[in-house]
Amino acid sequence: YQLDALTDGVETLPLKVMYPNGTVERPESTGGDEIDAFAAELTSAAESIQTGNIDPRLDGQHARDAIHICQCLQQAADSGSWVACS
């Protein structure tokens, strides 16, 4: 799933599951709005940062890296300058 916030609007790309053998599956959403699901994921990330308790759905290296990038972006926005994000 991908959400792009552009200057002329918002675009979404549906969920795709890509398998090691090269096949691609595009599962149907069984309910709910894709934007609401994305917002819920962001809320879980923010709560994990605030409480220090990582939501199990976000556990792992990928989730940690994504949260770190968000923190770097926030620091850059607060300072108005580039920051090292290593």
TAWO-V128717 format. One record per residue. RES is the residue in three letters. SS is DSSP state (a for helix, b for strand, c for the rest). Layout:
RES&SS  RES&SS
//
This chain:
TYR&c  GLN&b  LEU&b  ASP&b  ALA&b  LEU&b  THR&c  ASP&c  GLY&b  VAL&b  GLU&b  THR&b  LEU&b  PRO&c  LEU&c  LYS&c  VAL&b  MET&b  TYR&c  PRO&c  ASN&c  GLY&c  THR&c  VAL&b  GLU&b  ARG&c  PRO&c  GLU&c  SER&c  THR&c  GLY&c  GLY&c  ASP&c  GLU&a  ILE&a  ASP&a  ALA&a  PHE&a  ALA&a  ALA&a  GLU&a  LEU&a  THR&a  SER&a  ALA&a  ALA&a  GLU&a  SER&a  ILE&a  GLN&a  THR&a  GLY&c  ASN&c  ILE&c  ASP&c  PRO&a  ARG&a  LEU&a  ASP&c  GLY&c  GLN&a  HIS&a  ALA&a  ARG&a  ASP&a  ALA&a  ILE&a  HIS&a  ILE&a  CYS&a  GLN&a  CYS&a  LEU&a  GLN&a  GLN&a  ALA&a  ALA&a  ASP&a  SER&a  GLY&c  SER&c  TRP&c  VAL&c  ALA&c  CYS&c  SER&c
//
